[in-house]
Amino acid sequence: MEYTIVLLPLLGSIISGFFGKQLGAKLCQVLTSSFVLISAILSFFIFYAVLIENYSSNKLIFNWISSGDFSVNWSINIDPLTSVMLVIVSLISSIIHFYSIGYMSSDPHKSRFMAYLSLFTFFMLTLVTADNFLQLYFGWEGVGLCSYLLIGFWYKRPTANAAAIKAFIVNRVGDFGLAIGIFLIFLFYGTVDYNEVFQQTPALIQKEVVFLGIEFNLITLICLLLFTGAMGKSAQILLHTWLPDAMEGPTPVSALIHAATMVTAGVFLVVRCSPLFEYSQTALNVVASVGMLTAFFAATVALVQNDIKKIVAYSTCSQLGYMFFAAGVGAYHVAIFHLFTHAFFKALLFLGAGCVIHSFNEEQDIRSMGGVWKKIPYTYALMIIGTLALTGFPFLSGYYSKDAIIEFAYLKGSTIGYYAAAVGVITAMLTAIYSWRLIFKTFHGKYNNKENNLSSIHESPLIMLLPSCLLAIGAILTGFLFKEMFIGHDNSEFWSNSILFLEAFERSHPPTWLLITTPLTVILIIPISYYLFVENEKILKNFVLKNQFLYNFLLNKWYFDELYNFIFVEPLKKIGLFLWRKGDINTIDRYGPDGLSRLIKIISDKAVNFQSGYLYHYAFVMLIGFSILLTYLILY
């Protein structure tokens, strides 16, 4: 069963990628979607076995690397953490596959698109089922490669190409840190196997190493390097700039990358490596700090964005910040719980955004929408459900997981825990504001689209709505159904040894004021947002006019892109141009291939004069040659 779950998406990708023209686009769409659906169904069986029977396994596929005492296997490892990720990845991916059948119906390269989606799923499944760091890195890089292919799928668009390259390069920065971390693990542990590394860690907690001329605790250094990789994949602040630009890809790509797969890989890595992070409070503090800052930063930027997909993308970035600061305060299980619920409502929001874009004939600017909730009622209802879940409206999935993060951070009882709880509450308020701004600007108020008549606005086809309905069910129920299992008093029975907690969390209940603050804020924001974004927009327009600097600061995403262009891009571009002109053209080419070709031409021009056709010329050359040969034989 385990083999089938992982390998079926790969098989679908191979069939669709290599035999798409022969089989036809429709058959390829059905095959790839069906294969991933079978993987999802089998993942539920695995999850059930883990839940009911405490099932665990490590299936050896083959011995991958064997060199001396060093050996790395290619295995499929099943434990509670893996089982949860299998369900999330395969289920969300299967839903998006079927959604893509409708969304990409007019695209001439449907087979190639489905091949990329399935290959992406395969690499993500490989990543989460790995039992060693090397296999994880293989899946990690495979996911990065597929993200490049999917973001740049519409390669004739310069913006799509630029976004794909940007995502690839920024992720390389984080991946380089991850690679160095794995190298250090191999150097000091002599293995890359999870279990062996985690077993040896307690004996190395006092080990000091010198890195870049600075003395570090070994465990802290490894954790920080691993987290650097997580920052890149999960678009945490400083390495986040690729995420909004990735919206240039088709909407199903946005949903797949930002809901349950690529961006959650970083959170999975930190939680998987909890037996390492638990022995480094410094690393955990860094994780929590970066998570807090990312959550707040992304929420502030989302407040003023106008592209519907970019608003949802920054929302993803913010929610990932929640997951990281949950992990940073040691609440790894809560981070995974939010990852689980987030997958459903965020995929729902992306697919809903895709339905809106489809209805508006590829329009993505919310300022060019409005007044269509009666025209597309099903899409509207689905977006409302996703928004309520995202904002943490009481008794929907996001309410249980987001509030749990804030509560556990507070109960940590440390300074960073209190800061995290405060940031969580503030960010929840900002999330509610930008989420309802999206809803009210898109569906309410006046119709503002000048290119499409209101009569042309239509509901999306059933093949796009049905997958969204399934996600809506998840957005409503998953928090309530899985809260006790994931983060309840007996959660250790479920997680078993897949997550390590050195210190148990305080079991006391948080204060009442903390319990009611976030839900009450979220509820009150709804009428306030309606008044500001629909009934009386002049208030906000006047506020923007009076605070133009702040507005531009947020609109330009805190000027991170401009800063990076100034510090890195432009200087490196100038250095590259200099080396190309002075080093490559004027030195290497001039004295290398170009110079050699000129020399050969000169010699050949001179040599051609000997081809005169006169016999005495040839006899003279032969005489000279014979004389040189005779001289050589006499002297040597």
N, C-alpha and C positions, 0 to 999 in steps of 0.2 A: 504493500500500500504506500509506504513512504517513497519508494522509487517512483511510483506512478505520479504522485503529487508533484514532485520536482521535475520529472522528465517530460510529462505530457505537454506543458507549455513550450519546451524546447522543440519537441516533435512538431507541434503546430507551427512554430516559427520557421522551421526548416521547410515544411511542406508549402507554406504560404510564400516564403521568400524565394525558393528555388523553382517551384512548380506552379506559381500563381498564374502565369499566362496560359499554361496548359489546362489548369483546372477551372479557371474563371474566378472573378472577384467574389461573386456570391458564395460559391462553395468554400472558398478560402475563409471568408468571414464566418460562415457557419462552423467550419471545422475548428478554427482557432478559438472561437468563443465557446464551443462545446468542450474542447479539451481543457480549457481553463475552468469551466464550470464543473467538470468532473473532478479536477484538482480541489476545487472549493468544497464539493460534497464530501470527498475523502478527508479533507482537513477537519471537517466537523466530526467525522467518525474518530479521528485521532484525538481531537479536543475532548470528546465524550469519554474516550478510553482513559485519558489523563485525569479527567475530572472524577470519574466514577471508580476506576480501577487503579489509579495511581500509576498508569502505564508510562514507561520510559524505555528508550532503546537507543542504540547506536549502531546503525547499519553500515557496514563497510562496503563501499562500492569497489574501490581498488586502491592499491598502494601507489600513491602519487609520486613521491620523491623518496629515494633511499640512497643516502650517501654516508658511508661509515656508520657512526652511531646515530646519525640524524635520519629520522624517518617521519614522513608526513602522509597521512592517509586522506583519501577523499571519502568522507562519511556523511551520513544523514543522522544527525543527532536530534532526538525527540525528548523534550522535557516540558514542564508547564509553560515556561516563557516562550519556547519555540512553538508550542501548540497554539498559543494566543496569536502570535505573529503569523502563523500559517493561515489561520482563519481570516485575519484582517487582510493580508496581502491577496490571497486567492479569491476571497469573496468580493472585495472591492474591485479587483482586476476583472473578474468575470462579469460583474455588472457593467463596468466601463466598456468591456469588449462588446457587449450587446448594444449598449448605448451608441457605440461608434458605428454600428451598422446603419443607423438612421442618420447620425450626424455627418458622416463621411460619404453619404449616398451619391453625391455629385462629384466626388473627387476621382480623378482618373487613376490614382495609384493606391487603391484600397488594399490590395494584396500586400504591398510593401508596408503600408501602415500597420496592418494587423500583425505582420511578421515582427515588426519592431516592438509592438505592444507585448506580444507573447515572449519575445526574447528578454525584454525588460522584466517581465514577471518571473521568468526562469532565473535570472541573475539575482533577483531579490529573494526568491525562495532558497537559492544556493547560499546567500548571505546569512539568512536567519537559521538555516539548518546546519551550519558549519560547527564542527567541534574543535576547530583550531583557528589561529589567527591568519594563517596563510590562505586557507580556503575562504575565510571571511573577506580577506583582501581581494581575492579573485572576484567574488560576487560584488564587492564594493566598487571595483574598477569597471566591472561589466555594467553595473547600474549607471555609472558615470558615462560610459560610452553610449549606452542606449538613450540616456537623457539628451546627449548631444545630437543623436540622430533624430529623436522625436521633436525636440525644440526647433531644430532646423529642418523639419520635414518639408515645409513649403520653402524650399531652398532658392526659389526664384525671387523671393522677397529679401532684399538686403538687410532689413531689420531682423528677420528670422535668422539669417546667417550670423549676424553680429551677436545676437542673443545666445545662439548655440556656442559660439566660440568663447564668449564671456563666461558662460556657465562652466564650460570645460576648463578654462584657465583658472578661474577662481577656485574651483574644486580641486585642481592640481595642487594649489597651495596647501589646502587642508590635508589632502591625500599624502603629500610629502611628509607632513608631520606624523601622520598615521604610520607611514612606512618606517620612519626612523624609530618610532615607538616599538614597532614589531621587531626591528633589528636589535634594539636594546634588550627586548625580552629574550630573543634567541641568544644574544651574547652572554647574558648573566644567568639565564635559566637553563640554557642548553636545549630548549624545546619550545614549540609554539602551540602545543596541545593545551586547551583550556584547563582541564582538570589538573594536569601536572604543574602548570604555572600557578594556579590558585592554591594548590597544596604547598608549594614552596614559598609563597609570599610571606607568611608570618615569620619565617626565618631570615628574611631580607629587609625587614622594616627599618633596621638601623644602618643599612648600607648607604654609603655616600659615594657619589661619582662626580667627576669634573666634566662639564659639558659647556663648550664654547668659553672656556676659561672661568666658569662659575661653578661653585660646588653646590650640588643638589642632592637631596634625598632621592635614591633610586626609584622608589615607588612613586613619589611625587612627580618626578620627571617623566616617567613612563605614562602616568595618568594624564599629565598636561599635554603630552604629545598625542596620545590617543584622543583626547578631547579636541585638539586642534583639527583632527580629521572629522570629528563629529560636528564641529562648528561649520566646516565647509559644506558638508552634506545637508545639514539641517538649517543652513542659512542663518546662523547666529551673527549678531552684530560684529562688524569688521569683515566678515566673509559672507555677508548677506546680499551683496549688490546684484548677484546673478538672478535672484529669485523673481523680482517683478518683471525683468526683461524676458524671463522664460515664458511669460504669457503670450509670446509671439507664436508659440506652437498651437496646434488645434486644441480646442477646449477639453476633449477627452484626455489629452496629454497632461494638461494642467491639473485635472482631477486626479489622475493616476500618480503623478509626481508629488503633488502637494497634499494629498489626503492620507494615503496609507502606505506609501512605498518609500521612495527615495529620501524625502526629508525626514522621515521617521527613523531612518537607519542610524542616524547619530544618537538618538535617544536610546534605541535598542543597544547600541554599542556600549554606552555608559552603564546601562542597567545590566547587561551581560557581564561587564567587567566590575560589577559591584564588589566582588572579593578583592579587587585591587584598590578601588576608590575608597572603600571603607577604612583602609589603613593610611589614608592621606587626607587629613582634614583640610590642608591647604588646597589640594586639588578640588575637593568638594566645595570649598568657599568660592573658588574661581568659577566652577560650574554654576553655582547659585547666582553669583554676581552677574555673569554673562547672561544667564537666563532672565534675570530681573530686568536688566538694561534692554535686552532684546524685546521682551514683552511690552515694555513701556514705549520704546522707540517705534516699533512697528505700529502700535496702536495710534500714536500721534500722527504718523505719516498717513495712515489709512483715513484719518478724519477729512483730508482735503483732496484725496485722489478722485479722479472722474472716470477712469476706466473701470468698468464693472469687474473685470477679471483681476485687475491689480488690487482693488480693494479687498477682494477675497484672498488674494495672494499674501498681502500684508497681514491679513487676519491669521493666515496659516503661520507666518513668521512669529506673530505675537503668541499664538497658542503653543508653539514649540518652545518659546521662552518659558511659559508656564511649566511645561514638562521638564525642562532642564532645571529650573530652580526647585522643582519638587524633588528631582534626583539629587540636587545639590544639598538639600537639607536631610538627605537620607531616606526620603519617602519614594523609593524606586517603584514600589507596587502602585502607588498613586499616580506616578508618571505614566506607567503602562496603562492604567485604568483610563486616564485622560487621552492617551494615544488611541485606545480602543474606541471610546465614544466619539472622539474627534474625527476618526476615519469616516464615520457614517454621516455626521452632519456637514462636514467640510466637503466630502464628495457630493453630497446632495446640493450644496450651495454652488459648487462648480458646474454640475450638470444642469442645475436650474439656470445659472448664468448662461450656459450654452443654449438652453431653450429660448431665453430672452434674445440672445444674439441672433439665433436662427429666425426668430419671429421678426426682428428688425432688419433683416437682410444684412447681417454681419456688422451692424452698428454696435459699438462697445461703450460709447460715451453716455453716461447716465444723464447728462444735461440735454441730450437729444432724445430722451424718452419721456415717460410720464403719461398718466391718464389711461393706462391700458389694462388695469386689473380686471375689468369686466370682459375684455377681449381675450385674455389668456388666463382664465380663472384657475385652471389646474396648475399651471406654472406658478402663478401667484401664491396659491395655497402651499405648494411645495417649498417655495422660497421663504414663506412665513414660518413654516415648521423648522427649516434649517436655521433661520435667524433666531428663533426662540431658543433652540438648543444651543447655538453658539453663545448667545448672551448669558446663558445660565438661568433662563426662566424656570421658576419652580416646577419640579417634577418631570422635566425633560432631561435627556441624557447629560447635556452639558452642565446642568445644575448639580448633579451628583458628583461629577469628577472635578469640576472647577472649584466648587466650594470645598471639596475634600482637600485639594491642594492648599488653599488658603488656611484651612483649619489645621492641617498637619504642619504647615510652616509655622503657624503661631504656637502650636503645642511643642515644637522643637525646643522652645524656651531659650534660644540663643539670640544674640543680637541680629545675626544675619537672618534668622527665622522670622523675627518680628518685622524686619525690613521687607522680607519677601512677602509676608502677609499683607503689609501696607501697599506694596506695589501691586499685588494681586487684586486688591479691592479697587484701587485707582484705575488699573488697566481694564478691569471688568466694566467700570463706568464708561470708559472711552470706547470699549468694544460695543457696548449697547448703542452709543451715539452714532458711530460710523456704520453700524449694521442697519439701524433704522433709517439713517440717511440714505443708504443704498435702496432700501425698500420703498421709501416715500418718493424719492427722486425717480425711481424706475417705474413705479406702478400708479402713483397718485399725482395730484396736481393737473396741470395742463399738458396736453400732448405737444411736444416740442420738436418732433422730427419733421424736417422740411423735405427730405428726399423720399420718404415713404408715406403714402396716404394712410390715415387711420384705418380705413376699410381693408387695407392689405395686411394688417397685423393679424396673425392667425396662430392658433395653438400648434405646438409641435406634434409630430406623429406619435402613435402609440408606442413604437419601438424605442422612443426617447423618454416617454413619460413613465412607462412601466418600471424600468430600472430605477428611476428617481423615486417612485413610490416605495420600492423595496428599501431604499436608503432612508426614506422618511420614517418607515416603521422602526428601523434601527435607531434613528435619531430620537425617537420618542421613548423606546423601551429599553435600550441597552444599559442605560445608567441604573434604572430600577432593578433590572434582572440580574446584573452582575456585580452590583455594589458589594454585597455581603461576601461574595466569593473572592473578589479582588482585594478589597481593603477592609473587610469586616474583622471582627475579633479573632476569627479562626482562619485568617487569610494565609497564615504560615502553613496550614495543612495543604492548601492548594499549591502555593509557590514552591514548597519543599526546599530543595537545595539549589534551585535555579537562581535565587536571589539571596545574597548574604546581608544580614543585619547584625552588626556587632552590638548595637545598643537598641533595645526595644523602645518604641514610642510611648509617650505618656498616654495612658488609657483614659484619663479624665476627660470630661466633656469640655469643649471650649465655651467661653462665656456667651451668654444669650445675645448680647449686642453684636458679637462677631457673626453669629449664625444668621441674624436677620439683616445685617447691613447690606451684603451683596444682593440678595434677592429683592429687598425693598428698593435699592438703587436701580436695579435692572427694570423693575416694574414702573417706577416713577419716570424713567427716561423715555418711555414710549409716548405718553401724551405730550411731554415737553418737546421731543423730537418732531412729532407731528405738527405742533404749533410753529416751531422754528423753520422746518423744511417745507411745509405746505401752506399753512394759514398766514404766516407773517414772515416771509423771507427777507424783508427789508432789514430786520434786526441783525441778521448774520451778515448781510451785505455791508451795512454800516460798520459792523465790527471788523470786517476784513479791511475796509478802507482805512480805518483808524489803526490797524495793526498789520500793515502790509508786509513789514519785515518778517514778522512771525509767520504769516501765511506763506510767504515765499520760502522761508526756511523749511517749513513742513512740506510744501509742494515739491521742493527740490530734494526731499529725503535727507535732510540735515547736511546736504552738500557733500555726502560721502563720495559720490561719483566724481564730482569736480575735484575734490581733494586727492583722490587716487590718481586722477588724470594728471594733476600737477606734480605729485610726488613720484609716481611710478611710470605712468604711461608715456607722457611726453618726454621725460629724460631718457627713458629706455628707447623710445622711438628715435630720438636724436642720436643716441649712441649707435643704434642699429644702422641708421642712414650713413653715419660717418664711417663705420666699419665696412659697410657695403661699398661706398664710393672710394674711400682711401685704401682700405685693406683688400677688398675683393676685386674691384674693377682695376684700380691703379697699381696694385702690387701683385696679387696672386694671378689674376687674369693676364695682366700685362707681361709679367715675367714667366708665367706658367704656360697654360695652353695657348693663349694668344701669341706670346713671344716665341714659343716653340713652332707654332704654325708659320709665323713670319720667317723664322730661320730656315725652315724646310723649304719654303717657297723661294727664298734667296738662293739656297743651294741648288734647288731644282732648276731655277732660271739659268744659273751658271753651268750646270751639268748638261743642259740641253744643247749648249754650243758644241759639245763634243759629238753630237749626232749630226755630223755634216754630210755624211754619205761618201766621203773620200777615203779610199783604202789606206793611203799613207797615214791619215790621222789615226785610224784604228791600229795600224802597225806600231805607230809611235806610242800609243797608250799601252799596248801589249808589252813593248820593250821596257817602258818605265815600270810596269807591274812586275815583269820578270826580274828586273834589276833590283827592285825592293825586296822581292822574295829571296833572291840569291844572297843579297847582303845580310838578311835576317838569318839564313842558314849558316853563313860563314861566321857571323859574330856569336851566334847562340848554339 
